[in-house]
Amino acid sequence: MPDALNLVSNSRFTEGQRRPQDWRWIAQDPSCTYQRLPSKNGDPAGMQITVNGTMPRSGRPDGARLVWSQRVRAAGGQFYRIEAIFTLGGAPDQEVVSTAGIVLSVQPLKGRVPVGERLETPAAAAVDGTLRAFFRTPAGANGLDLRVGIRGPLPAVVVREVLVLPVLELELCSHPAAVPSPSYACAPPRVVKTIGLCGEVDEDRPLVRALRTRFGRQAVRVLNADALRKGPSRSAAQTGCDAILIQGTPPPPLRSMAALQTLAKDHLVVIGLSGLARVARGAVEVRTIRQKDDLLCATVYEANFITRGFALRDCFPFAWSGLNGADPRVFVHNQIRPTKAFAAFCRKHGFTVLLRSETDADASSDRPLSLFAGTPAGGLLVLDLEPIDTAPSTLNEPSIVLHLLLNALGADSTALGQYAVPAWTHREFWEQLLDVEQRFDSYGAAFEDLAAPYRPDMRPRLHVGRPTKTLGLPVVERPVILIRTGLSGSDTDGVYGVMNWIKALLRPAPYACPYAAALFSRFRLTWQTLCADWPRDVGWLRPEAEPATPGRLDPDRIAMVIDITNANTQTLRVAMPGASVLRRRAAIGLPALWNAVFAGRYFGRLPAAGQPLADQRHYAWQYDRLLPEVVTDDSPFDTAFHRSALASGAELVRLETPSSPADFECNSILRTDRVATLVELLIGLHGGMLVTNRRVSDLTLRLPEGLVSPRDALQILRATPDLARVDARAAAVRAAGQIALRPGEALCSFRPV
């Protein structure tokens, strides 16, 4: 790819004698120095920034630190991908505080006059990494003040290259108003417990390390050609594996479609596109696409157990870079040419297309990337797994492709989570809410301050649940549960997590929420969508905005207030005031319920417990093991509204979820599920709904002692009319202290009003 695509001059700091040409050095401390590193094998090594003392804190409102600065030409209303490829100096185990690392910042300009606000990325720390963010210039802008440098007490940073690349608008997109089928409606044909690897196996691949961490080292083994020579006629029990992953060229016993299909009768077989081309005898032509100016993406075209957590037409990163010595700046993926021979091949072997390509060129978009042909006890999945092996940027792209693979292997990985790319503007978010209102009208759901025409000052609120009316009697006002999201300029998790929960709550048959009718018979629900300015970030930290007032809400009518915000710490904090009655119930029940429905489900590239989110040296393939920490804290509720609501008997809760704006998209399924599950459990602990099983298998739940009182009326609810209540099983729960909930069932304990 030509370097002319990059708008940054002297992007590798190689030109210039005493200092790099076209760059301006902004230093606030004489102990901070720089030096150009010598080339390695002809490749420029980059510019090293060294700090020989304590990094001073900048009081400047634009967030500038010790940086290199350059003015880059830009067009108004254009999307750009902005990157810094870097290495963090110092010892690998040296402590890095959560706010320390390399940062990028951009200020759009019109001439030399700033237009709009300056944005800065969260600090990123890694041994080798790519700091990646996306930016859309405002209308009328013709340039960017680009800065790259360090913030916080770091020993040294080597900046190897800085890129500003124009990209298409449709690069990452999702359909947050869409409602995918629940996980329990998409049961996999096989739940994989053991995996065999064959073909061109490299045991040092990140994919192999991830699988051995997830399934256990003994459960993932390499199969040689001799072990497979009789393989196609063998059963899964005889091969000792539930799934066979074929890397590169298939071994000789599996170099025919007949052999693969025989093996797939009782195995899940995963093979790459180039491997399929070897056995398809000319029916499958594979083309390799390379791009530098745009991320290569995949679009979801089939809804099944493999694509759980996605809506149809969702578009997510699907490419690899830097493998086998390739240029780390260039994205690569394989596509299948949609020929007549390929269409006939799919019909003959029963393949459906799961994923299609999304690129910056029409000629290479909408091409098959993944195929699947199911069998009663397995199936044949065609999917390149190289994206899992690539070095991630701060967006954490390999995690979302691993999510697809774990879905295929039958892992129970999502319940209320959904892939989400936040809207670019407040208007686009308003349009998403309008779509939600048009799709869901059950239980009197209606938005306030949402009607056309659009106004920038709109702060839509969703109200669910009509006042209860009885014939000839006055209206009975039910108390309100108020959920507030978007408390600051980067609270994306709460906004889309609550949207997911409400969609599940209001969804129609055949997968209606089992407890919705019971909940709305006791409470009404209000969701204040944005309490501050729109938190769109795409890798940038937004300036903090003043939260909006709750509006026309009577504190005397509020039963519960849940505030949701992000925090740059590796903790999941549930804060309640000292006067809370719910706090004791949450301390007893929340850990047990969380362990039953959420803990241990997610596996991805995540930070180690207690480590800073920015320090990627401590990231590894592992389970998400965060547990909600219930604490007593009065400080978040020291406002007139909170004090009034507390005085009238309302329960106050503040959820603080760990997050970094950089990685929301590629970890959005995890992060929205985390918020939605917490909201559901807390409302249940307050109002009587304990837990819902959204898994594909039964959920065995042991009730914590003291959680259910003698006056609680236990019920098991289902959304389907054939089994509205299972009173006999519910009665047995109290005696046994545990229950096995079937998929789609909810256990409730409603106390008398």
C-alpha positions in Angstrom: 0.0 0.0 0.0 1.4 3.4 -0.8 2.4 5.6 2.1 0.6 8.5 0.3 -2.6 7.3 1.9 -1.3 8.6 5.3 -1.9 12.3 5.7 0.9 12.6 8.4 4.1 14.0 7.1 7.3 12.3 8.3 5.1 9.7 10.0 8.1 7.6 11.2 10.2 10.5 12.4 13.0 9.7 9.9 13.5 13.0 8.2 15.4 15.9 9.6 18.8 16.2 11.2 18.6 17.7 14.7 14.9 17.1 15.2 12.2 15.4 13.1 11.0 17.6 10.2 7.3 18.7 10.2 6.9 18.0 13.9 6.8 20.5 16.8 8.1 19.4 20.2 6.0 20.6 23.1 7.8 19.9 26.4 6.9 21.2 29.9 9.7 19.7 31.8 13.5 19.8 31.0 13.8 16.3 32.4 11.8 15.1 29.4 14.0 14.4 26.3 13.8 12.6 23.0 16.1 10.8 20.6 15.7 9.1 17.2 16.5 5.4 17.5 18.7 3.7 14.9 17.1 1.7 12.2 16.7 -2.1 12.5 17.2 -4.2 9.4 16.4 -1.1 7.3 13.2 -0.4 9.1 13.0 2.9 11.1 12.9 2.2 14.8 11.0 5.3 15.7 11.3 8.2 18.1 11.9 7.6 21.8 10.5 10.0 24.5 12.3 9.6 27.8 11.3 11.0 31.2 14.1 11.3 33.7 11.9 12.5 36.5 8.4 12.9 37.7 5.9 13.8 34.9 4.3 17.2 35.7 0.5 17.4 35.5 -0.8 19.8 32.9 -3.6 22.2 33.9 -4.4 23.0 30.4 -8.0 22.4 29.4 -7.1 20.7 26.1 -5.3 17.9 28.0 -2.0 18.5 26.3 1.1 16.7 27.7 4.7 16.2 26.7 4.0 15.6 23.0 4.9 16.0 19.4 2.5 18.1 17.4 1.7 18.5 13.7 -1.0 20.2 11.7 -2.6 17.7 9.3 -4.8 18.7 6.4 -8.3 17.3 6.6 -11.7 17.7 4.9 -14.9 18.8 6.8 -17.4 16.0 7.5 -14.8 13.2 6.7 -14.2 10.1 8.8 -10.6 9.3 9.7 -8.8 6.4 11.4 -6.0 7.8 13.6 -3.3 5.5 14.9 0.0 5.5 16.8 2.2 2.4 16.6 4.3 2.3 19.8 6.4 0.4 22.3 6.4 1.2 26.0 9.9 1.3 27.5 10.9 0.1 31.0 10.7 -3.3 32.6 7.8 -5.5 31.6 6.6 -5.8 35.2 7.1 -2.2 36.1 4.0 -0.7 37.6 2.1 1.8 35.5 -0.7 3.9 37.0 -4.1 3.8 35.4 -3.8 7.2 33.9 -0.3 6.8 32.5 0.5 5.9 28.9 0.8 7.1 25.4 -2.0 9.4 24.2 -3.3 10.9 21.0 -5.3 14.1 20.7 -7.0 15.9 17.9 -8.3 19.5 17.6 -10.2 20.2 14.4 -9.2 23.5 12.8 -10.5 26.0 10.3 -7.4 27.7 9.1 -5.7 28.1 12.5 -8.9 28.6 14.5 -10.1 25.7 16.6 -13.5 24.3 15.5 -15.4 22.2 18.1 -13.6 20.5 21.0 -10.3 18.8 21.4 -10.5 15.1 22.1 -7.9 12.9 23.7 -7.6 9.1 23.9 -7.4 7.2 27.1 -3.8 6.5 28.0 -2.6 3.2 26.5 0.3 1.2 27.9 1.7 -2.0 26.2 4.9 -3.6 25.3 4.0 -3.3 21.7 0.7 -1.9 20.6 -1.4 0.2 18.4 -3.4 3.1 19.8 -6.4 3.3 17.4 -9.3 5.8 17.3 -11.8 7.1 14.8 -12.8 10.7 14.3 -15.2 12.7 12.1 -14.3 16.3 11.4 -17.0 18.9 11.8 -18.4 20.6 8.8 -16.2 23.5 7.7 -13.0 22.1 9.2 -9.9 21.9 6.9 -7.2 20.6 9.3 -6.4 18.8 12.5 -4.0 19.7 15.2 -2.6 16.2 15.9 -0.6 15.4 19.0 1.1 12.3 20.2 3.0 11.8 23.4 2.9 10.5 27.0 0.9 11.2 30.1 1.8 10.2 33.6 4.9 8.7 35.2 6.3 6.5 32.4 10.0 5.8 31.9 10.0 5.9 28.1 7.8 5.5 25.0 9.0 4.7 21.5 6.6 6.1 18.9 7.2 4.1 15.7 4.7 5.6 13.4 1.6 7.9 13.4 -1.1 7.6 10.8 -4.2 9.6 9.9 -6.1 7.8 7.2 -9.4 8.8 5.5 -12.0 6.0 5.8 -15.5 5.3 4.6 -18.4 6.2 6.9 -19.7 2.6 7.0 -16.8 1.0 8.8 -18.2 -0.3 12.1 -22.0 -0.3 12.4 -24.7 -2.2 14.3 -28.4 -2.3 14.7 -29.0 -1.6 18.4 -32.8 -1.4 18.0 -32.9 -4.9 16.5 -33.8 -7.8 18.8 -31.8 -11.0 18.1 -33.3 -14.3 19.2 -32.4 -15.2 22.9 -29.5 -17.6 23.5 -31.8 -20.4 24.6 -33.6 -20.3 21.2 -30.3 -21.0 19.4 -29.1 -24.3 20.9 -25.8 -25.5 19.3 -25.8 -29.1 17.9 -22.8 -29.9 20.1 -21.3 -28.5 23.2 -17.6 -28.9 22.7 -15.4 -30.0 25.6 -12.4 -31.4 23.7 -10.7 -30.0 20.6 -8.2 -31.5 18.1 -5.9 -29.4 16.0 -4.5 -30.7 12.7 -2.9 -29.4 9.5 -0.2 -26.7 9.7 -0.3 -26.4 13.5 1.7 -23.8 15.3 1.4 -24.3 19.0 2.6 -20.8 19.8 -0.4 -19.2 18.1 -2.5 -17.0 20.3 -5.5 -19.0 19.2 -4.0 -22.2 20.6 -3.1 -20.5 23.9 -6.6 -19.1 24.1 -8.3 -22.4 23.6 -6.0 -24.2 26.1 -6.8 -21.6 28.6 -10.5 -21.8 28.0 -10.9 -25.6 27.7 -7.9 -26.8 29.6 -4.5 -27.9 28.3 -5.4 -31.6 28.2 -8.6 -30.9 26.3 -6.8 -29.2 23.3 -4.3 -31.5 21.6 -2.6 -31.8 18.2 -3.7 -34.7 15.9 -1.2 -36.0 13.4 -2.1 -37.4 10.1 -1.8 -41.0 11.3 -4.4 -40.4 14.0 -6.8 -39.2 11.3 -6.0 -41.7 8.6 -9.0 -43.7 9.6 -10.6 -40.6 11.0 -13.5 -39.9 8.7 -15.1 -43.2 9.6 -14.5 -42.8 13.3 -16.9 -41.4 15.8 -16.2 -38.5 18.1 -15.7 -40.9 21.0 -13.1 -42.8 19.0 -11.1 -39.7 18.1 -11.4 -38.4 21.6 -12.4 -34.9 20.4 -15.7 -33.1 20.0 -14.3 -30.5 17.5 -11.6 -30.6 14.9 -9.9 -27.4 13.8 -8.0 -27.6 10.6 -5.2 -25.0 10.2 -3.9 -24.2 6.7 -3.7 -27.2 4.4 -5.8 -30.2 5.5 -3.9 -33.4 6.3 -4.0 -36.1 3.7 -6.9 -38.0 5.2 -9.2 -34.9 5.1 -8.5 -33.6 1.6 -11.9 -34.3 0.1 -15.4 -33.0 0.8 -16.6 -36.5 1.5 -14.0 -37.0 4.2 -14.9 -33.6 5.8 -18.6 -34.3 5.7 -18.2 -37.7 7.2 -16.2 -36.2 10.0 -18.7 -33.4 10.5 -21.6 -35.9 11.2 -20.5 -36.2 14.8 -17.8 -33.5 15.2 -17.8 -29.7 14.8 -15.2 -29.3 12.0 -13.7 -25.8 11.5 -11.6 -25.1 8.3 -10.3 -22.0 6.8 -11.2 -20.6 3.4 -7.9 -21.6 1.8 -8.3 -25.1 3.2 -11.8 -25.4 1.8 -10.4 -24.3 -1.6 -8.0 -27.2 -1.5 -10.7 -29.8 -1.1 -13.4 -28.2 -3.3 -11.7 -29.1 -6.6 -12.1 -25.7 -8.3 -15.6 -24.9 -7.0 -14.3 -22.4 -4.4 -12.0 -19.6 -5.5 -10.4 -17.6 -2.7 -9.1 -14.1 -3.1 -6.9 -12.3 -0.5 -7.7 -8.7 0.1 -5.2 -6.2 1.5 -6.1 -2.7 2.7 -4.4 0.1 4.6 -6.9 2.9 4.4 -9.8 1.0 5.9 -10.4 -1.8 8.4 -11.7 -4.9 6.8 -15.0 -6.0 8.3 -17.5 -8.8 8.3 -21.3 -8.3 8.0 -23.7 -10.9 9.7 -26.0 -12.5 7.1 -27.4 -15.5 9.1 -28.9 -15.7 12.6 -28.0 -19.0 14.3 -26.1 -20.2 17.4 -22.8 -19.0 15.9 -23.9 -15.4 15.6 -25.5 -15.1 19.1 -24.9 -11.5 20.3 -25.3 -10.0 16.9 -28.2 -8.6 14.9 -28.5 -9.2 11.2 -26.4 -6.8 9.1 -24.1 -5.9 12.1 -20.6 -5.0 10.8 -17.5 -5.7 12.9 -13.7 -5.9 12.4 -12.6 -9.1 10.7 -9.0 -9.0 9.5 -5.4 -9.7 10.5 -2.2 -7.7 10.2 1.4 -8.3 10.9 1.3 -12.1 10.8 4.4 -14.0 9.5 6.4 -10.8 9.1 3.8 -8.9 7.1 3.3 -5.1 7.3 1.5 -4.4 10.6 -0.2 -1.4 9.0 -2.0 -3.4 6.3 -5.2 -5.4 7.0 -5.7 -8.7 5.3 -8.6 -11.2 4.9 -9.7 -13.9 2.5 -12.9 -13.8 0.5 -14.7 -16.3 -1.7 -15.6 -15.3 -5.3 -19.3 -15.6 -5.8 -19.2 -17.7 -9.0 -21.9 -20.0 -10.4 -19.7 -22.9 -9.5 -19.6 -21.7 -5.8 -23.4 -21.3 -5.7 -23.9 -24.9 -7.0 -21.3 -26.1 -4.5 -23.2 -24.5 -1.6 -26.5 -26.1 -2.8 -24.9 -29.5 -3.1 -23.3 -29.5 0.3 -26.0 -27.6 2.2 -23.9 -24.5 3.0 -25.4 -21.1 4.1 -23.4 -17.9 4.2 -22.8 -16.6 7.7 -20.6 -13.6 7.1 -19.9 -11.4 4.1 -17.2 -8.8 3.6 -17.4 -5.0 4.1 -14.5 -3.1 2.5 -13.8 0.3 1.0 -14.3 -1.1 -2.6 -17.5 -2.4 -4.2 -15.5 -5.0 -6.0 -14.5 -6.7 -2.7 -17.5 -6.0 -0.6 -20.4 -8.4 0.0 -18.2 -11.5 -0.7 -18.6 -14.7 1.4 -16.3 -14.9 4.4 -17.8 -17.7 6.4 -20.0 -20.7 5.6 -21.8 -23.3 7.7 -23.5 -26.6 7.1 -25.1 -28.2 10.2 -25.6 -31.8 11.1 -27.6 -33.3 14.0 -24.5 -33.8 16.1 -22.0 -31.3 14.7 -21.4 -29.4 11.5 -18.9 -28.0 9.1 -17.9 -24.4 9.7 -15.7 -22.5 7.2 -14.1 -19.6 9.0 -10.6 -18.1 9.0 -9.2 -17.9 12.5 -6.2 -15.7 11.8 -7.9 -12.6 13.2 -7.6 -14.1 16.7 -3.9 -14.3 16.2 -3.3 -10.7 15.2 -1.8 -8.2 17.6 -4.8 -6.2 18.9 -5.0 -2.4 18.9 -6.7 -0.5 21.8 -10.0 -1.6 20.1 -9.2 -5.2 21.1 -10.4 -6.7 17.8 -9.4 -10.3 18.4 -12.0 -10.7 21.2 -15.0 -10.3 19.0 -13.8 -13.0 16.5 -13.0 -15.4 19.4 -16.6 -14.8 20.6 -17.8 -16.2 17.2 -15.6 -19.2 17.5 -16.7 -19.9 21.1 -20.3 -19.6 20.0 -19.6 -22.2 17.4 -18.1 -24.5 20.0 -21.2 -24.3 22.1 -20.0 -22.0 24.8 -22.8 -20.3 26.7 -21.5 -16.7 26.3 -24.3 -14.2 26.1 -27.8 -13.6 27.6 -28.7 -9.9 27.5 -25.5 -8.6 25.7 -25.5 -7.4 22.1 -22.9 -6.0 19.7 -23.3 -2.3 19.7 -21.6 0.6 17.9 -22.8 3.9 19.5 -24.3 6.5 17.3 -22.0 9.1 15.9 -24.2 12.1 16.9 -27.0 12.9 19.3 -29.4 13.0 16.3 -28.5 9.4 15.3 -29.0 8.3 18.9 -32.4 10.1 18.8 -33.2 8.1 15.6 -32.3 4.8 17.3 -34.7 5.6 20.2 -37.4 6.5 17.7 -36.9 3.1 16.1 -37.2 1.4 19.6 -40.5 3.2 20.2 -41.8 2.1 16.8 -40.8 -1.6 17.4 -42.1 -1.8 21.0 -45.5 -0.6 22.1 -46.3 -3.2 24.7 -47.1 -2.3 28.4 -47.7 1.3 27.3 -44.1 2.0 26.4 -43.7 5.6 25.1 -40.9 8.1 24.9 -41.2 11.6 26.1 -39.5 14.5 24.2 -38.9 12.3 21.2 -41.5 13.4 18.6 -40.3 14.9 15.3 -38.9 17.3 14.4 -35.6 16.7 16.0 -34.1 19.3 18.4 -30.5 19.2 19.7 -31.7 19.9 23.2 -34.0 16.8 23.4 -33.3 14.5 26.3 -35.8 11.6 25.6 -37.2 9.6 28.5 -38.9 6.2 28.2 -42.0 5.5 30.3 -43.3 2.0 30.6 -46.5 0.9 32.4 -49.9 2.6 32.4 -51.6 3.5 35.7 -53.7 0.7 37.0 -57.4 1.3 36.5 -60.3 -0.6 38.1 -63.9 -0.3 37.1 -65.6 2.5 39.0 -62.6 3.2 41.2 -59.9 5.9 41.1 -56.6 5.3 39.2 -54.1 3.5 41.4 -50.6 5.0 41.0 -47.8 2.5 41.0 -44.4 3.5 42.2 -41.7 4.3 39.6 -38.3 2.6 39.1 -36.1 5.3 37.6 -32.9 4.4 35.6 -30.5 7.1 34.7 -27.7 6.6 32.1 -25.2 8.8 30.3 -24.2 10.6 33.6 -20.9 11.7 32.0 -19.3 12.1 28.6 -18.2 8.5 28.3 -21.0 6.4 29.8 -21.7 4.2 26.8 -22.0 0.9 28.7 -25.0 2.0 30.6 -26.8 3.6 27.7 -26.7 0.5 25.5 -26.8 -2.0 28.4 -30.1 -0.6 29.6 -31.4 -0.4 26.0 -30.7 -4.2 25.7 -32.6 -5.0 29.0 -35.6 -2.9 28.0 -35.8 -4.6 24.6 -35.7 -8.0 26.3 -38.3 -6.8 28.8 -40.7 -5.6 26.0 -40.1 -8.1 23.3 -43.1 -9.9 21.8 -43.8 -13.6 21.6 -42.6 -16.2 21.0 -39.7 -15.1 23.3 -41.5 -12.6 25.5 -39.9 -11.8 28.9 -41.4 -14.2 31.5 -41.7 -11.8 34.3 -42.7 -8.6 32.5 -46.4 -8.7 33.2 -45.7 -9.4 36.9 -43.2 -6.6 37.2 -45.5 -4.0 35.5 -48.4 -5.0 37.7 -46.4 -3.6 40.6 -44.1 -0.9 39.2 -43.8 1.6 36.3 -40.5 2.2 34.7 -38.8 5.4 33.6 -35.5 5.4 31.7 -33.7 8.8 31.5 -31.5 8.0 28.5 -29.0 10.9 28.7 -28.2 12.9 31.8 -25.3 14.6 30.0 -24.2 15.4 26.4 -24.1 12.5 24.0 -21.2 10.2 25.1 -20.0 9.1 21.6 -16.2 8.4 21.8 -14.8 5.8 19.4 -11.6 5.7 21.3 -11.7 9.3 22.7 -12.4 10.6 26.1 -15.1 13.2 26.1 -15.0 16.3 28.3 -17.2 15.9 31.3 -20.6 17.5 31.0 -23.0 18.6 33.7 -25.8 16.0 34.3 -29.3 17.0 33.4 -31.9 17.3 36.1 -34.4 14.4 36.4 -37.1 16.7 35.0 -40.8 16.4 35.9 -40.6 13.5 38.3 -42.2 13.5 41.7 -39.7 12.0 44.3 -42.7 10.8 46.4 -43.7 8.4 43.6 -40.2 6.9 43.1 -39.5 3.5 44.5 -36.0 3.1 43.2 -33.3 5.1 41.4 -30.5 3.4 39.6 -27.6 5.6 38.3 -25.2 3.9 35.9 -21.8 5.3 35.0 -18.4 4.1 33.8 -15.2 4.1 36.0 -11.7 3.6 34.8 -11.0 0.9 37.4 -11.0 -2.9 37.3 -14.0 -3.2 39.7 -17.7 -3.6 39.4 -19.0 -1.4 42.2 -22.6 -1.2 43.5 -22.9 1.7 45.9 -25.9 2.4 48.2 -26.4 4.9 50.9 -26.2 4.0 54.6 -29.9 4.3 55.0 -30.6 1.6 52.3 -32.8 -1.4 53.2 -31.9 -3.0 49.9 -28.2 -3.1 50.7 -28.5 -6.0 53.1 -30.6 -8.0 50.6 -28.1 -7.2 47.8 -25.2 -8.2 50.0 -26.8 -11.6 50.6 -28.3 -12.3 47.2 -26.3 -10.5 44.5 -23.1 -12.5 44.6 -24.9 -15.9 44.5 -27.3 -14.8 41.7 -24.4 -13.2 39.8 -22.4 -16.4 40.0 -25.5 -18.4 38.8 -26.3 -16.3 35.7 -23.2 -14.4 34.7 -19.9 -15.2 36.3 -17.6 -17.4 34.3 -19.5 -17.0 31.0 -17.3 -14.6 29.2 -13.9 -15.5 27.9 -11.8 -12.9 26.0 -8.7 -10.8 26.0 -9.1 -9.1 29.4 -7.0 -7.3 32.0 -5.8 -9.2 35.1 -7.7 -8.4 38.3 -6.6 -5.2 40.0 -4.5 -4.1 37.0 -5.0 -0.7 35.2 -7.2 -0.9 32.2 -4.7 1.0 30.2 -1.8 -1.3 30.8 -2.1 -3.9 28.1 1.0 -5.8 29.3 -1.4 -7.4 31.8 -4.0 -8.4 29.3 -4.4 -12.1 28.6 -7.0 -14.6 27.3 -9.1 -15.3 30.4 -12.5 -15.4 31.9 -14.3 -12.3 33.1 -14.2 -13.0 36.8 -15.4 -9.6 38.1 -18.0 -9.9 40.9 -20.3 -7.0 42.0 -18.9 -5.3 45.0 -21.7 -4.0 47.2 -20.5 -1.0 49.3 -22.0 1.7 51.5 -21.3 5.2 50.1 -23.5 8.3 50.7 -21.4 10.7 48.5 -22.9 9.9 45.0 -26.4 10.8 46.3 -25.7 14.2 47.7 -28.1 16.1 45.4 -31.4 17.7 46.2 -33.2 15.1 44.0 -31.5 12.1 45.7 -32.1 13.5 49.2 -35.8 14.1 48.4 -36.2 10.6 46.9 -34.4 9.0 49.9 -36.6 10.9 52.4 -39.7 9.5 50.6 -38.5 6.0 51.0 -36.8 5.3 47.6 -33.9 2.9 47.3 -30.8 4.6 45.7 -28.2 2.6 43.7 -25.2 3.7 41.7 -23.5 1.2 39.4 -19.9 1.8 38.4 -18.7 -0.5 35.6 -15.1 -0.9 34.4 -14.5 0.4 30.9 -12.2 2.1 28.5 -13.8 4.0 25.6 -11.2 2.6 23.3 -12.5 -1.0 23.3 -16.3 -0.7 23.7 -17.2 -1.9 20.2 -15.2 -5.1 20.2 -16.2 -5.9 23.8 -19.7 -4.5 23.6 -21.4 -7.9 23.9 -19.6 -8.4 27.3 -20.1 -4.9 28.6 -23.8 -4.5 27.7 -24.6 -7.9 29.1 -22.8 -7.0 32.3 -24.9 -3.8 32.8 -28.2 -5.4 31.7 -27.8 -8.4 34.0 -26.9 -6.1 37.0 -30.0 -4.0 36.4 -32.2 -7.0 36.1 -30.9 -8.6 39.3 -31.1 -5.4 41.4 -34.6 -4.6 40.3 -35.5 -8.2 41.1 -33.9 -8.0 44.6 -35.9 -4.9 45.3 -39.2 -5.9 43.7 -39.4 -9.7 43.8 -38.0 -11.1 40.5 -34.9 -13.1 41.5 -33.4 -14.7 38.4 -34.1 -15.6 34.8 -32.5 -18.5 32.9 -31.5 -17.5 29.4 -29.0 -20.3 28.9 -29.6 -23.2 26.5 -29.5 -25.7 29.4 -31.0 -25.9 32.8 -29.8 -23.6 35.5 -29.4 -25.0 39.0 -29.8 -22.3 41.6 -29.2 -22.7 45.3 -30.9 -19.8 47.2 -28.8 -18.0 49.7 -30.0 -18.4 53.3 -32.2 -15.4 54.3 -32.9 -14.2 50.8 -36.4 -15.6 50.7 -38.6 -14.8 53.7 -41.6 -17.0 54.8 -44.1 -14.4 53.5 -42.6 -14.4 49.9 -44.8 -16.0 47.3 -42.5 -18.1 45.1 -43.5 -18.5 41.5 -41.9 -20.0 38.4 -42.9 -18.0 35.4 -42.7 -18.7 31.7 -43.6 -16.5 28.8 -45.3 -19.3 26.9 -49.0 -19.8 27.7 -48.7 -23.6 28.1 -46.9 -23.2 31.4 -47.8 -19.9 33.0 -47.0 -21.0 36.5 -45.4 -24.1 37.9 -46.7 -24.0 41.4 -45.7 -27.5 42.4 -42.0 -26.9 41.5 -42.1 -23.5 43.2 -43.4 -25.0 46.4 -40.6 -27.5 46.4 -38.0 -24.7 46.2 -38.6 -23.6 49.8 -38.1 -27.1 51.1 -35.1 -28.0 49.0 -33.5 -24.5 48.9 -32.6 -24.9 45.3 -34.2 -25.3 41.9 -33.3 -26.2 38.3 -34.8 -23.5 36.0 -35.4 -24.6 32.5 -34.4 -22.3 29.6 -36.7 -19.3 29.4 -38.0 -19.6 33.0 -37.9 -17.0 35.8 -38.0 -17.6 39.5 -39.9 -14.8 41.3 -40.6 -14.1 45.0 -43.3 -11.4 45.1 -44.0 -10.0 48.6 -47.5 -8.6 49.3 -47.9 -4.9 48.5 
